[in-house]
Amino acid sequence: MKRWLVASVAVTTLCVGIAWAQVGLTPSPLQPVPNGLNVSVLRPTAVNIKWVVTGGTPGARGLSTVGHFVTGTPTAGTIGTAGDRIGANCIAGSNANVSNVGTLNSSVAMTIGANGVGRAVETLIIPASVSQRVLQNKQAVFFYCRTFAGTGTASTAANVVTCKQGSSAYANFSIARVELFFENRRHETTVPVGTPNLKVYADVAYNGSGLLRAVWEVAEAQYSGAAAGTVSALPSTFTNPNVPSQSPQLNNFRTLHVINRFLGFGDRVLLTLPGTPPLPTSAPGAYDVNLRFIEPAVPFAIPVARYFVEGRDHPRRIATIGVQVPADGARLAPRPFDFRWEGVPNVSTYRIDVYPTESTSLPSFPGLVGSPSASPTSDASAFNRGPREGPGAPGAVSALIPAQMTSFTLRPSQLAKLAPGASYAWRIRGLDAQGNIVAESAMRQFTLEAR
């Protein structure tokens, strides 16, 4: 009970102190809507702020080029109105009244109407790093400041949005992160033409609780315009078709499914595109799937999920396997060593092949200059033969590895087939369930050092 009373007194003192600082002050001509936010300490918080100026000069253009996150008392000081004091403190960054904990270099503009009123909408992302910095300073509240120049108001058009910190459940309803993927847990997949029930998922991290409105949509990749990711539309209440930054981008996406779902207090939800209508797989080509958020606003780009539909007569796509170790041309001690590579989708089994390097040059004859041995990392014809099979194939090593593994260590019995001082070529291939090669690495060479 004593702890609760102490905490209550502290909070009351804080609130009274802030209110006292504004007693007798003329309000700023700039007002934010909303003027207070609940912010997550653990992840970014996104929200739309509507800035409204009154008493401006008709036709004037107000511009704010930077936003400031500060702790302290932005209205403290001895000069003019609340707007004058906030503007002076925030521009200063850190002084006796405020401490700067972050800066947002983005511009927000407005035009003052005939009635002296100007409006602008800012989609604000408050980084988790700002909240954590405030927490490290042992503060529970911080402020986001904006100053608009050129509005023609009698006093400085500056004001703050009060940000109170808490858990993700406590914060304002906002989307913090979105990841789209297919059943292979990747944002790309390849399927045969006519594949039924192709699934796509969205892992959504969010703050607070509220009504989620979003749209699953699909477009042919060449027409989607989503090469750099798709920015979701702003809420309809703030959409202005005459302002490009507040208008949904034009695109060729086709709506598949509309989501209207209430999300309770939590932090993550997995969304799935229903089977009807399905993702199109009837025609070969590349397709982009997007989850467009209508509400709450998502001010960051969401990378689309892309899938490729291959026709029956389409040549099989061979993916590239990235190799980590050993490096090409490495010299290795004659003891068990590792091969490591990067996993790729649609592989059921990996196969590693190690075999002696061979010369593919013509035999030398007296009077003729023999060509040098072909490089094992550039002569594709030599490697297409693969490791030699059967009796009389000294040094050939081949092994199958489960798809869940991306490394392989030579066993002593396999290492015994390799001659110290000799050079070997190797590569890793990915096989599907039918044994077809669907991925392969570049050819690499290593030399086993002499004992």
C-alpha positions as CSV (number, residue, x, y, z in Angstrom):
1,M,0.0,0.0,0.0
2,K,2.9,2.4,0.9
3,R,4.5,1.8,-2.5
4,W,1.2,2.4,-4.3
5,L,0.8,5.7,-2.4
6,V,4.3,6.8,-3.2
7,A,3.8,6.0,-6.9
8,S,0.5,7.9,-7.0
9,V,2.0,10.9,-5.4
10,A,4.9,10.9,-7.9
11,V,2.5,10.7,-10.8
12,T,0.3,13.4,-9.4
13,T,3.3,15.6,-8.8
14,L,4.4,15.1,-12.4
15,C,1.0,15.9,-13.9
16,V,0.6,18.9,-11.6
17,G,4.1,20.2,-12.6
18,I,3.3,20.0,-16.3
19,A,-0.1,21.7,-15.8
20,W,1.5,24.4,-13.7
21,A,4.0,25.1,-16.4
22,Q,1.2,26.0,-18.8
23,V,-0.8,28.2,-16.4
24,G,-1.2,31.7,-17.8
25,L,0.3,30.7,-21.2
26,T,-1.4,31.6,-24.4
27,P,-2.1,28.4,-26.4
28,S,0.0,27.7,-29.4
29,P,-1.7,28.3,-32.9
30,L,-0.6,24.7,-33.7
31,Q,-2.5,21.8,-32.2
32,P,-1.9,18.0,-32.8
33,V,-4.7,15.4,-33.0
34,P,-4.3,13.3,-31.0
35,N,-2.2,15.2,-28.5
36,G,-1.3,12.1,-26.4
37,L,0.0,8.6,-27.3
38,N,0.7,5.4,-25.5
39,V,4.0,4.1,-26.8
40,S,5.5,0.6,-26.7
41,V,9.0,0.3,-25.1
42,L,9.7,-3.0,-26.9
43,R,9.0,-2.2,-30.6
44,P,8.2,0.7,-32.9
45,T,4.9,2.5,-32.6
46,A,3.2,4.0,-35.7
47,V,0.4,6.5,-35.7
48,N,-1.1,9.2,-37.8
49,I,-0.8,12.8,-36.4
50,K,-3.0,15.5,-37.8
51,W,-1.4,19.0,-37.3
52,V,-3.8,21.9,-37.4
53,V,-2.8,25.6,-37.5
54,T,-5.3,28.4,-36.8
55,G,-4.8,32.1,-37.3
56,G,-2.5,31.7,-40.2
57,T,-2.1,33.9,-43.3
58,P,-4.4,32.7,-46.1
59,G,-2.4,31.1,-48.9
60,A,0.8,30.8,-46.8
61,R,2.7,27.5,-46.9
62,G,3.8,26.1,-43.6
63,L,6.7,23.7,-43.5
64,S,8.3,21.6,-40.7
65,T,11.5,19.9,-41.8
66,V,12.4,18.0,-38.6
67,G,10.7,16.5,-35.6
68,H,12.3,16.2,-32.1
69,F,11.9,13.7,-29.3
70,V,12.6,15.3,-25.9
71,T,12.2,14.7,-22.2
72,G,11.7,17.4,-19.6
73,T,9.3,20.4,-19.8
74,P,9.0,21.8,-23.3
75,T,6.7,24.7,-22.2
76,A,9.2,25.9,-19.6
77,G,10.8,29.3,-20.1
78,T,10.2,33.0,-19.8
79,I,9.3,34.1,-23.3
80,G,5.9,34.6,-25.1
81,T,3.3,31.9,-25.7
82,A,3.4,28.2,-25.3
83,G,4.3,27.8,-29.0
84,D,7.2,30.3,-28.6
85,R,8.6,28.3,-25.6
86,I,8.1,24.9,-27.2
87,G,9.8,26.1,-30.4
88,A,12.8,27.6,-28.6
89,N,13.3,24.5,-26.4
90,C,12.9,21.9,-29.2
91,I,15.1,23.8,-31.7
92,A,17.8,24.0,-28.9
93,G,17.7,20.2,-28.7
94,S,19.0,20.0,-25.1
95,N,19.1,22.8,-22.6
96,A,18.0,23.4,-19.0
97,N,14.4,22.6,-19.9
98,V,14.6,19.6,-22.2
99,S,16.9,16.8,-23.3
100,N,16.9,15.5,-26.8
101,V,16.5,11.7,-27.1
102,G,16.0,11.5,-30.9
103,T,15.5,13.4,-34.1
104,L,13.3,12.6,-37.1
105,N,14.5,14.2,-40.3
106,S,11.3,14.3,-42.4
107,S,9.3,17.2,-43.8
108,V,5.6,17.9,-43.3
109,A,3.9,20.7,-45.3
110,M,0.5,22.4,-45.2
111,T,-1.2,25.3,-47.0
112,I,-3.2,27.8,-45.0
113,G,-6.8,28.1,-46.3
114,A,-9.0,31.2,-46.7
115,N,-10.2,30.9,-43.2
116,G,-6.7,30.9,-41.8
117,V,-6.7,27.2,-41.0
118,G,-4.1,24.8,-42.3
119,R,-3.9,21.0,-41.9
120,A,-1.3,18.3,-42.5
121,V,-1.2,14.6,-41.7
122,E,2.1,13.0,-40.5
123,T,2.4,9.2,-40.3
124,L,4.8,9.0,-37.4
125,I,7.0,6.0,-36.5
126,I,8.4,6.2,-33.0
127,P,11.5,3.9,-33.0
128,A,11.9,1.5,-30.1
129,S,15.4,3.0,-29.6
130,V,13.9,6.3,-28.6
131,S,11.6,4.7,-26.0
132,Q,14.5,2.6,-24.6
133,R,16.7,5.7,-24.4
134,V,13.9,7.5,-22.4
135,L,13.7,4.5,-20.1
136,Q,17.4,4.5,-19.5
137,N,17.1,8.1,-18.4
138,K,14.5,6.9,-15.9
139,Q,11.7,8.8,-17.5
140,A,8.1,7.5,-18.2
141,V,7.0,10.3,-20.5
142,F,8.6,12.1,-23.4
143,F,7.4,14.5,-26.1
144,Y,7.4,14.7,-29.9
145,C,7.9,18.3,-31.1
146,R,7.1,20.0,-34.4
147,T,7.6,23.6,-35.5
148,F,6.0,24.9,-38.7
149,A,7.6,28.0,-40.3
150,G,5.9,30.3,-42.8
151,T,2.4,29.9,-41.5
152,G,2.0,33.6,-40.9
153,T,0.7,33.2,-37.3
154,A,1.2,35.8,-34.7
155,S,3.3,33.5,-32.5
156,T,5.4,30.4,-33.2
157,A,3.4,27.5,-34.6
158,A,5.0,24.8,-32.4
159,N,3.6,22.1,-30.2
160,V,4.2,18.6,-28.7
161,V,2.5,15.2,-28.6
162,T,2.8,13.7,-25.2
163,C,4.1,10.1,-25.3
164,K,3.6,7.8,-22.3
165,Q,5.5,4.5,-22.2
166,G,4.3,1.0,-21.5
167,S,4.1,-2.5,-22.8
168,S,3.1,-3.4,-26.4
169,A,-0.4,-4.2,-25.1
170,Y,-0.6,-0.7,-23.5
171,A,0.4,1.2,-26.6
172,N,-1.8,2.7,-29.2
173,F,-3.0,0.2,-31.8
174,S,-0.4,0.1,-34.5
175,I,1.5,-2.4,-36.8
176,A,5.1,-2.8,-35.9
177,R,6.3,-5.5,-38.4
178,V,4.9,-7.6,-41.2
179,E,6.5,-10.6,-42.9
180,L,4.9,-12.5,-45.8
181,F,5.9,-16.0,-46.6
182,F,4.8,-19.3,-48.2
183,E,4.7,-22.8,-46.7
184,N,8.5,-23.1,-47.3
185,R,8.9,-20.2,-44.8
186,R,10.3,-18.0,-47.5
187,H,9.0,-15.0,-49.4
188,E,9.5,-16.8,-52.8
189,T,8.4,-20.2,-54.1
190,T,8.1,-22.0,-57.4
191,V,5.1,-24.2,-58.2
192,P,4.0,-26.2,-61.3
193,V,1.1,-24.9,-63.3
194,G,-2.3,-25.8,-61.9
195,T,-1.1,-26.2,-58.3
196,P,-4.2,-26.1,-56.0
197,N,-4.5,-24.4,-52.6
198,L,-1.2,-22.4,-52.7
199,K,-0.9,-20.9,-49.2
200,V,0.5,-17.6,-48.2
201,Y,0.8,-16.3,-44.6
202,A,1.5,-13.0,-42.9
203,D,3.3,-12.8,-39.5
204,V,2.1,-9.5,-38.0
205,A,3.6,-7.9,-34.9
206,Y,1.3,-5.2,-33.4
207,N,0.8,-3.0,-30.4
208,G,-2.4,-2.4,-28.4
209,S,-5.8,-3.6,-29.7
210,G,-8.3,-2.5,-32.3
211,L,-10.0,-3.2,-35.6
212,L,-7.7,-4.5,-38.3
213,R,-8.8,-3.7,-41.9
214,A,-6.6,-5.1,-44.6
215,V,-6.8,-6.6,-48.1
216,W,-5.1,-9.7,-49.6
217,E,-4.3,-8.9,-53.2
218,V,-2.3,-10.4,-56.1
219,A,-0.9,-9.1,-59.4
220,E,1.4,-10.3,-62.2
221,A,4.9,-9.3,-61.1
222,Q,5.7,-7.3,-64.3
223,Y,2.7,-5.0,-63.7
224,S,2.5,-4.9,-59.9
225,G,4.9,-2.0,-59.4
226,A,6.1,-3.6,-56.2
227,A,9.8,-4.0,-57.0
228,A,10.7,-2.0,-53.9
229,G,7.9,-3.2,-51.7
230,T,4.3,-1.8,-51.5
231,V,3.3,0.9,-49.1
232,S,-0.1,0.4,-47.6
233,A,-2.9,2.9,-48.0
234,L,-3.6,5.4,-45.2
235,P,-6.9,5.2,-43.3
236,S,-9.8,6.5,-45.4
237,T,-10.5,9.2,-42.8
238,F,-7.2,10.9,-43.6
239,T,-7.0,10.1,-47.3
240,N,-6.9,13.1,-49.6
241,P,-6.9,12.3,-53.3
242,N,-5.3,15.7,-54.0
243,V,-2.3,15.0,-51.9
244,P,0.0,12.3,-53.2
245,S,1.4,11.4,-49.8
246,Q,-2.1,10.8,-48.5
247,S,-3.4,8.8,-51.5
248,P,-3.1,5.0,-52.2
249,Q,-0.6,4.3,-55.0
250,L,-2.0,3.2,-58.3
251,N,-1.3,-0.4,-59.1
252,N,-2.6,-3.5,-60.9
253,F,-3.3,-5.6,-57.8
254,R,-6.6,-7.6,-57.8
255,T,-8.4,-8.0,-54.4
256,L,-8.7,-11.6,-53.2
257,H,-9.9,-11.3,-49.7
258,V,-10.9,-8.4,-47.3
259,I,-10.0,-8.7,-43.6
260,N,-12.1,-7.0,-40.9
261,R,-10.9,-8.5,-37.6
262,F,-10.7,-7.2,-34.1
263,L,-7.3,-7.9,-32.5
264,G,-7.3,-8.1,-28.7
265,F,-4.4,-7.3,-26.5
266,G,-1.4,-9.2,-27.6
267,D,1.7,-8.8,-29.8
268,R,1.5,-11.1,-32.8
269,V,-1.0,-12.7,-35.1
270,L,-0.7,-15.1,-38.0
271,L,-3.0,-14.2,-40.9
272,T,-3.7,-16.7,-43.8
273,L,-5.3,-16.1,-47.2
274,P,-8.4,-18.3,-47.4
275,G,-8.6,-21.0,-50.1
276,T,-11.4,-19.2,-51.9
277,P,-10.7,-17.4,-54.1
278,P,-7.3,-19.1,-54.6
279,L,-4.0,-17.7,-55.7
280,P,-3.9,-18.0,-59.6
281,T,-1.7,-20.8,-60.9
282,S,-3.4,-21.6,-64.2
283,A,-0.9,-19.6,-66.3
284,P,2.9,-19.7,-66.2
285,G,4.5,-16.5,-64.9
286,A,5.6,-14.6,-61.8
287,Y,3.0,-13.2,-59.4
288,D,3.3,-10.8,-56.4
289,V,1.1,-11.2,-53.3
290,N,0.5,-8.2,-51.0
291,L,-1.2,-7.6,-47.8
292,R,-2.4,-4.0,-47.9
293,F,-3.3,-2.5,-44.6
294,I,-6.1,0.1,-44.5
295,E,-6.4,0.5,-40.7
296,P,-4.3,1.0,-38.7
297,A,-1.9,2.9,-41.0
298,V,1.3,1.1,-42.0
299,P,3.8,3.8,-42.9
300,F,6.6,1.5,-44.0
301,A,7.1,-0.6,-47.1
302,I,6.0,-4.3,-46.9
303,P,8.0,-6.6,-49.2
304,V,5.6,-8.6,-51.3
305,A,5.7,-12.4,-51.5
306,R,6.5,-13.6,-55.0
307,Y,5.7,-17.0,-56.6
308,F,6.7,-18.5,-59.9
309,V,4.3,-20.7,-61.9
310,E,6.1,-23.0,-64.3
311,G,4.5,-24.6,-67.3
312,R,4.7,-28.3,-68.0
313,D,7.1,-27.6,-70.9
314,H,9.0,-25.0,-68.9
315,P,12.6,-25.9,-68.2
316,R,13.2,-26.7,-64.6
317,R,14.6,-23.8,-62.6
318,I,18.0,-24.6,-61.0
319,A,18.6,-22.6,-57.9
320,T,22.1,-21.5,-56.8
321,I,23.5,-22.8,-53.5
322,G,25.8,-20.5,-51.7
323,V,28.9,-22.2,-50.3
324,Q,30.4,-21.0,-47.0
325,V,33.4,-23.3,-46.4
326,P,35.9,-24.4,-47.5
327,A,36.9,-21.4,-49.6
328,D,37.8,-21.9,-53.2
329,G,41.5,-22.9,-53.5
330,A,41.8,-23.6,-49.7
331,R,44.7,-25.7,-48.4
332,L,43.4,-28.1,-45.8
333,A,45.1,-30.3,-43.3
334,P,44.7,-34.1,-43.8
335,R,42.2,-34.6,-41.1
336,P,38.3,-34.5,-41.0
337,F,37.0,-31.1,-42.1
338,D,33.6,-29.5,-42.7
339,F,31.7,-28.5,-45.8
340,R,29.1,-25.8,-45.1
341,W,26.5,-24.2,-47.5
342,E,23.3,-22.1,-47.5
343,G,20.0,-23.9,-47.5
344,V,17.6,-23.5,-50.4
345,P,13.8,-24.2,-50.7
346,N,12.2,-27.2,-52.5
347,V,15.1,-29.6,-51.7
348,S,14.5,-33.0,-50.2
349,T,18.1,-34.2,-50.1
350,Y,21.6,-32.6,-50.6
351,R,24.3,-34.6,-52.4
352,I,28.0,-33.7,-52.1
353,D,30.5,-34.9,-54.7
354,V,34.3,-34.8,-54.2
355,Y,36.6,-36.1,-56.9
356,P,40.2,-35.7,-58.2
357,T,40.8,-32.8,-60.5
358,E,41.3,-33.9,-64.1
359,S,43.0,-32.4,-67.1
360,T,40.7,-32.0,-70.1
361,S,43.5,-30.8,-72.4
362,L,44.7,-32.8,-75.4
363,P,47.6,-35.2,-74.8
364,S,51.0,-33.7,-75.5
365,F,53.0,-34.8,-78.5
366,P,56.6,-34.1,-79.4
367,G,56.8,-30.8,-81.2
368,L,53.4,-29.6,-79.8
369,V,52.9,-27.3,-76.9
370,G,50.5,-28.9,-74.4
371,S,47.7,-26.7,-73.1
372,P,47.6,-26.2,-69.3
373,S,45.2,-28.3,-67.3
374,A,41.7,-26.9,-67.1
375,S,40.8,-25.1,-63.9
376,P,38.4,-27.3,-61.9
377,T,36.3,-24.2,-61.1
378,S,35.8,-23.1,-64.7
379,D,35.6,-26.2,-66.9
380,A,32.0,-27.2,-66.8
381,S,32.4,-30.2,-69.1
382,A,34.6,-31.9,-66.6
383,F,32.2,-31.5,-63.7
384,N,29.1,-32.5,-65.6
385,R,30.5,-36.0,-65.5
386,G,30.4,-36.0,-61.7
387,P,32.4,-38.4,-59.5
388,R,33.5,-41.6,-61.2
389,E,31.7,-44.6,-60.1
390,G,32.6,-48.3,-59.6
391,P,35.9,-50.1,-59.1
392,G,39.1,-48.2,-60.0
393,A,37.7,-44.8,-58.9
394,P,40.4,-43.8,-56.3
395,G,39.5,-40.8,-54.2
396,A,35.9,-40.4,-55.4
397,V,33.6,-39.4,-52.5
398,S,29.8,-38.9,-52.7
399,A,27.3,-38.6,-49.9
400,L,23.6,-37.8,-49.4
401,I,22.7,-35.3,-46.6
402,P,19.1,-34.6,-45.3
403,A,17.6,-31.3,-46.4
404,Q,17.5,-30.2,-42.7
405,M,21.3,-30.1,-42.6
406,T,23.5,-27.6,-44.3
407,S,26.9,-29.0,-43.3
408,F,28.8,-32.2,-43.8
409,T,32.0,-33.6,-42.1
410,L,34.2,-36.1,-43.9
411,R,34.3,-39.4,-42.0
412,P,37.8,-41.0,-41.5
413,S,36.9,-43.7,-44.0
414,Q,36.0,-41.1,-46.6
415,L,39.1,-39.0,-45.9
416,A,41.2,-42.1,-46.4
417,K,40.2,-42.0,-50.1
418,L,41.8,-38.6,-50.5
419,A,45.6,-38.5,-51.2
420,P,47.6,-35.9,-49.2
421,G,49.2,-33.4,-51.5
422,A,46.5,-33.8,-54.2
423,S,43.9,-31.3,-55.4
424,Y,40.2,-32.1,-55.5
425,A,37.1,-30.5,-56.9
426,W,33.7,-30.5,-55.1
427,R,30.2,-29.2,-55.2
428,I,26.9,-29.5,-53.5
429,R,23.6,-30.3,-55.3
430,G,20.0,-30.2,-54.1
431,L,17.6,-32.9,-55.2
432,D,13.8,-33.0,-55.0
433,A,11.7,-35.9,-53.9
434,Q,12.0,-37.5,-57.4
435,G,15.8,-37.2,-57.4
436,N,15.8,-34.3,-59.9
437,I,18.5,-31.7,-59.5
438,V,16.8,-28.4,-58.4
439,A,19.8,-26.5,-57.0
440,E,23.6,-26.6,-57.2
441,S,26.6,-24.7,-56.1
442,A,29.5,-23.4,-58.2
443,M,32.4,-25.7,-58.5
444,R,35.2,-25.3,-55.9
445,Q,38.7,-26.7,-55.4
446,F,40.8,-27.5,-52.4
447,T,44.2,-29.1,-51.9
448,L,44.9,-31.6,-49.2
449,E,48.2,-30.8,-47.6
450,A,51.0,-33.4,-47.5
451,R,51.5,-35.1,-44.2
